[in-house]
């Protein structure tokens, strides 16, 4: 047999890199049941606690009764329903952009935007720590692909000087594994100085950053001229599913014409758009969610630093604890689970070799007492003898 799949799987197990799917048997929230065991979870991206909000559920239910359960066709055939259009208008308003365009997933939004904007003869420059969907899209675009040093405007400047054709600079707004915020004003300045466009995937910033939850663009006060291509997802802070690209009238029309993941995909269920409309409304109106979340981040960082744990420079709900080896990260994750705490171990190739970590994520649905419980569990792990590195 040409493909020795068993050997590949055995190698991954031996390197402590084997992935398995936990089975969730409750709705998303701080208290869950996973693989039959009750656990206090610190590993989902439901940053504002809206995934199981009764008003969002009611909006989905009412939407299904009114619009049915399927999109029925692509947006360009007969799948673009009134709720989809209303959600796009709400997202355009939230982002301060003329228009927004819905996609079924964040991966598709990134793939669609990049491949529609650049191709052979053009250049795409990406942060080394960008999300896999951005890196894949850059490679698949056919444009000249280059990666600048993480969050380093000087490194970007050097690569911009060598770029040719239409040039797209691409970065995460909040980096999903480190939790740090991109220096968007500096990156935007470099892009503009070299006649390039800046594209930001703000999947982990929307809902969390900005006075109204408008994300990194609102946080930095960047408008359409500085940040022409803005991508966001709806399955994180907004608690539902899907994604969008926001920008100028011309940009959105270009995506409608040329973004293959948009053109050739059935639209999301209209009822889902109804639910997301409600979650966007709640996220904008209930600023206390962001305030409580920020307080939990401060509490966790103070407690973790007091324990001497190695944290990343993050002020967002993503709070990685760097442990080094994959074996050590897996051991700590298992020890926490034995204490009723669910925190995922993140290992290479998702993160660089030697930087395996526990990826703690906080939610507005968590309480201060629950964060204290997590810190107590981490202290107990720290007190145990360290396993040998893999």
N, C-alpha and C positions, 0 to 999 in steps of 0.2 A: 504493500500500500504506500502511495506516495506521501500521504500526510500522516505523520506520526503524532497524532493529537494527544495521546496519553503521555508521551514523553514531555510534550510542552506543558501539560497540566502538572506533571510531577515536578518539573523544574520550578514552576511558580509556587507550588506548595513548599518545596524545600527552601525557597528564598523568603518565606513568610509574606508572600505577595498574593496569595490565593484569595479571590473575592467570593463572598457568599451573600445571598439576599436575605435579610431578616424579614420575617413574615409578621406584618402588622395586622392585628385583629380588632383594633379600635380606631375611632377617628383621630386625626392629628390633634396634638395638644401636649402639654407638659407630662401628663400622666397617661401612659399607654400600656398596651399589652403586646409584647413582641415575643414570638416563638413560645407563646403560652405563659410568659412570665410578666407580671406587673413591674413596670420600670418608670423612673422619672427621666424623661428624655431631654437631652441637650444636643441634639444633632439634626433638627429639621430647620428649614429656612422660612418658616412661618413667622417672620419677624414681628408682625403686628398682632398676631393671634387671631387672624380673620378666617382661617381655613375651615373652622367649625362654628363660625358665628351664626346665631339663629336668624338674623336678618338676611345674611347672604344665602343661607339655605332656603329661606322663604322666597327670596327672589329667584333662585334657580327653580324651585318648585312651580312658582307662578309662571315663569318663562316656559317651562316644559308643557304646562297645561295650555298656554297660549300658542306656542310656536312648535311644539313637538320636540323630538329628541335628537334629530339628525340635521346636519347642514344640507344634505341632499345633493350637492354639487359644488364645484369650485366657485369662488366669488365671481369669476368672469362668465359663468354660464347662468346659473339661477340660484347660487348659494349665498349671495350677499343680502342678508335680511336686515330689517329695520334695527334690531338690537345691535348687530355688528356695526352699522353705520353710527348709531348713537354712541357706542363705546369708542369708536375712533374719534368722534368729535370731543368726547370727554377727555380722552388721552391727549389730544392736541391742545386742549385748554390747560390741562395740568402741566404740560411741558412748555407752554408758551410758544408752540410752533403752529404754523398754518394748518398742517394736516398730520394725520397718523394713519398707519396701515397695519391691520391685524395679520399676524402669522400664527400658525398652530403651535409652534414651539420656539424657544429661544435659539436653538440650533438652526432651525430653518430661517429665522429672521437674519441671523448673522451670515449664513451661507447665501441667502437671497440677496442681501444688500451688497456684500463684497463682490460677488460674482457678476452682479448687474452693473457695478460701477467701474471696475477695472478688469483688464484682460491682457492679452499678449501685447507687449510694447509699453505697458504701464508698470507702475511700482506700487507695492503695498509694504508698509513698514509697521512692524508689530512689536509690542513689549514682549520680552522673553517669557514673562509669566502669564501671558494672556490665557483665557479659557480655551480649551481644546477646540471648541466650535469655531472660534476666531482663527486659530492657527490652521485648522483644516480648510476653512474657507479661503484663506490667503493662498494656500498651496494649490487648491483646486481652481482658483481664478485664472491661472495661466500667466498672471503678472509676475514681474521680478519680485521675489519674496525675500525680505531681510528682517532680522530681529534685532532691535536695539536693547541695550542694557536696561534692566528693570527700573522704570520710573526715572530715567536719566535723560533730561532734555539735551545735554551735551552730546550724548551718544546718538540721540535721534538727529541732532543737527548734522553730525558727520555723515550719517546715512542719507539724509535729505540732500546733501550736497552732491551725492552720486546718483540720485534717483533720476529716472527718465519717464517721459510720458505723463499721463495723469497720475498723480500720486495720492494715495490714501494712507493716512496715519491712523492706526487702530489700537485702542487700549480698552481694558476694563476700566470702569469707574471705581468700583471697589473690587479688589482682587480676592477671588473666592476662597483661596487656600491660605492667604496671609492676612486678609482683612484690612489691609492698608488702602488708603485712598490715593488715586492717581493725582499727580500734580497737573491738573488739567489746564490751569491758566498758562503755565510755562509751555506745556505741550502745544496748546492752541497757538501761542505766540510763535513757536518754531514753525509750525505748519503754515501759518499765514505768511510768515516771512519768506517761505520758499514756494508759495503758490500751491500748497497742498491742502487737502481737506482732512479734517479730524473726524473720526468716527469713534463713539464711545458706547460700549456695551455696559449699561448701568444696571444690570440684573440685580445686584445686591445693594444698590443705592436707592432705587425707587421705593417710595413709601417710608424709608428710614431717614434719609437726609433731606434737608430743606424744611422751611416752616410749614409748608403744605404737603410735604412728602414728594416734592418734584424731583428729588434725587440730586446727584452730583452737580448737574447743570444749575439747578436752583441754588445749591449750597455755595457755588462759586460765582453765581450771577452771570453765567455764560449764555449768550443769545445765539441766534441762528447763524450770525456771521462768524462767530468764534468756533461754534460747534455745529457744523451743518448736518451731521448724521447721528441721530440719537436713538439707541436701541434699549428697550426695556422688556423685562419678562413680568408675567402676571401670576406665576405660580409660587412666588416667594412672599414678599411683604403683602401683596394683595390677596394671597390665599386661594387663588383659583387655578387657572392654567392658560397657556398661550403666551404670546409676545407681540411686540409692535415695533415699528420703526417710525420715528417722528422727524419731520423736517419740512422743507419748502414744498410748495405746490409742484414744482418741476421734479424734485426728488421723488415724491410719492408717485407721480405719473410715470416716471422712469421705471420705478419698481413694478408698477402694475404691468408695464409693457415687457420688461426684461427679466424680472426675478423669477426664475423657474420654480423654486420651491413654493412661491405664491401662486403662480399660474396653474400649476399642475397638482394642486392639493385640494381636496374637499374642505370646505369651510368648517370651522369649529361649530358645535351645536349652538344655535341662537340662545338657548336657555343659559349656556355658560356665559355668554356675553351679558345677559341680564344679571347674573350673579356678580360678574366683575364690575358692572356699573355700580352696584350697591357697595361693593368693597372699596372702590375708588372714592365713592361719596363718604364712606365711613373714615377712610384713611385721611382724607383731606380735613374733615370736620373735627375728628377726635385727636387733637394734638397731644392729649395726655398719654396716648399710647407711645409716641416717640419720647416724651419726657420720662415716662416710667422705664422704658427700654434703656435710655441713656443712663439712668440712675443704676440700673442693674449692671450695666457694663462697668461703671465706676466701682461698684461694690465688688464685682468679680476680680477686676484688675488689682484692686488694693489687696484683696485676700490672697490672690495667687502670688503677687510680689512678696507679700509677707512670708509665704511659704518657700520663697526662693525658686519658684518655677520659672522656666525660660519662656517668656511671652514674646509675640511679635509686636511691632509698633502699630497697633490697631486700636482705634477708638470706635469701631463699628461693632455690631453684634457678633461678628466672626472673631473668635478669640482662640487662636491656635496655641497649644502647649507643645513646644518642640522637644522631642525626646531622643532624636537621633536615629537609632536603628529601628527597623521594622519589627523585630522581635520584641523590643522594649515597648514600642507603641501598642502592639497587640496584647502584651502582658498587662499593661495598665488598663486597657480597654476591658479586658476580661475581668480584672480585679474590681473595676468599678461596677461592671454588670453584676458580679456576685454580691455587691452591696446595694443593688437595686437602682443603679444609675447607668443610663445609656449614653455613651459618648463614643463616636466613631473614630477608629484609627485610620489615618490617611497615610498611604505609603507610596513609594515610587511605583510606576512612573508618573502618578498624579502630581507628586512633589519631587524636587531634586533628591538624588541619592544622599543619604546621610541626614535628611531633614524630616524623617517620619515624625508624625505628630498626632496628638489628640485634637480634633477640630471641635471645639466647644462653640455652639451657637445659642444665643439667648433670644428670648421672645418676650413681647409685652405681656404674654399670658403667664409667664413665670412670676413667682413671688420672691421677695427677699429671703424668706425662709427656705425656699427651694434652692436658691443660689448658695446659701449657707450650707445646706446639706451637700451640695456638690463639692464645695471647698473642703468640708470635713472628709469626704470620700477621697479626694486628692491627697489630703494630708496622710491618710491611712496608707495609700499606695506608696507615697514617698517614704514612709517608715519601713516598708518591706524591703528585703534584700533585692537588689537589682539583678535581673536575669542576664546571662551572658549575651553579648551582642551577636546578632546573626552575621 
